[in-house]
Amino acid sequence: MFQTHWSFGRENFDRVRQLRRVCFVNEQGIDENEEFDAFDGISAHLFVEDSSGEPIAAGRIFPDGETTRIGRICVAPSLRGRLYDDLVLRILLYKAEGLAGNTVVTCPAEKDASFYERFGFVRAGEPFFERNALRVKLCVPRDKIVWPKECSG
């Protein structure tokens, strides 16, 4: 059993911080000052917790000019492969459909691009190095979001 919750800015951010620290800082070696950035203060953070209140997945969404950005999707190491990343992305995209701006943008590690491409994201520009990984900018117009019938993590 799980529950989803939203926090805004840094309100109730401790659980999100805890999970992102495990996934991005500890596992991927991203500098903590780079992982927790100014966008956290203006983001809506989605987090999923198990029945005991432990965070198991998270992601964020925020306005960026004429676009809506999503990112920082992560899943607790012991629960990967159980489609929580798919759940988080679907909820973030659903939220994005009701926000200003015509395009949803994300910049995942290039190795993870196919996960987003299933939802209609397309590559925009050349890969670039950031936060210890080769990344790619992916975009999808809000009216072109694809809702796959089957979940795939």
Solvent accessible surface area in square Angstrom, and as a share of the most:
residue,aa,sasa,rsa
1,M,185,0.83
2,F,87,0.36
3,Q,94,0.42
4,T,56,0.32
5,H,62,0.28
6,W,83,0.29
7,S,2,0.01
8,F,112,0.47
9,G,12,0.12
10,R,118,0.43
11,E,109,0.49
12,N,105,0.54
13,F,8,0.03
14,D,112,0.58
15,R,100,0.37
16,V,1,0.00
17,R,64,0.23
18,Q,86,0.38
19,L,7,0.03
20,R,2,0.01
21,R,78,0.29
22,V,54,0.31
23,C,2,0.01
24,F,18,0.07
25,V,28,0.16
26,N,102,0.52
27,E,86,0.38
28,Q,86,0.38
29,G,47,0.46
30,I,2,0.01
31,D,82,0.42
32,E,64,0.29
33,N,131,0.67
34,E,78,0.35
35,E,0,0.00
36,F,22,0.09
37,D,35,0.18
38,A,86,0.66
39,F,87,0.36
40,D,0,0.00
41,G,37,0.35
42,I,100,0.51
43,S,2,0.01
44,A,12,0.09
45,H,0,0.00
46,L,0,0.00
47,F,9,0.04
48,V,0,0.00
49,E,16,0.07
50,D,43,0.22
51,S,98,0.63
52,S,89,0.58
53,G,23,0.22
54,E,90,0.40
55,P,12,0.08
56,I,6,0.03
57,A,0,0.00
58,A,1,0.00
59,G,2,0.02
60,R,10,0.04
61,I,3,0.02
62,F,9,0.04
63,P,88,0.55
64,D,54,0.28
65,G,73,0.71
66,E,142,0.64
67,T,35,0.20
68,T,2,0.01
69,R,61,0.22
70,I,7,0.03
71,G,14,0.13
72,R,34,0.13
73,I,27,0.14
74,C,8,0.05
75,V,11,0.06
76,A,15,0.11
77,P,61,0.39
78,S,96,0.62
79,L,31,0.15
80,R,114,0.42
81,G,73,0.71
82,R,155,0.57
83,L,67,0.33
84,Y,38,0.14
85,D,34,0.17
86,D,0,0.00
87,L,46,0.23
88,V,0,0.00
89,L,0,0.00
90,R,46,0.17
91,I,43,0.22
92,L,0,0.00
93,L,0,0.00
94,Y,159,0.61
95,K,72,0.31
96,A,0,0.00
97,E,69,0.31
98,G,69,0.67
99,L,62,0.31
100,A,90,0.70
101,G,16,0.15
102,N,113,0.58
103,T,33,0.19
104,V,0,0.00
105,V,3,0.02
106,T,3,0.02
107,C,35,0.21
108,P,12,0.08
109,A,12,0.09
110,E,52,0.24
111,K,169,0.71
112,D,57,0.29
113,A,0,0.00
114,S,74,0.48
115,F,30,0.12
116,Y,15,0.06
117,E,62,0.28
118,R,71,0.26
119,F,0,0.00
120,G,20,0.19
121,F,3,0.01
122,V,93,0.53
123,R,114,0.42
124,A,40,0.31
125,G,61,0.58
126,E,145,0.65
127,P,51,0.32
128,F,69,0.29
129,F,148,0.62
130,E,78,0.35
131,R,24,0.09
132,N,82,0.42
133,A,22,0.17
134,L,86,0.43
135,R,13,0.05
136,V,0,0.00
137,K,72,0.30
138,L,0,0.00
139,C,21,0.13
140,V,0,0.00
141,P,54,0.34
142,R,70,0.26
143,D,123,0.64
144,K,127,0.54
145,I,18,0.09
146,V,74,0.43
147,W,98,0.35
148,P,25,0.16
149,K,205,0.87
150,E,139,0.62
151,C,67,0.40
152,S,48,0.31
153,G,60,0.58
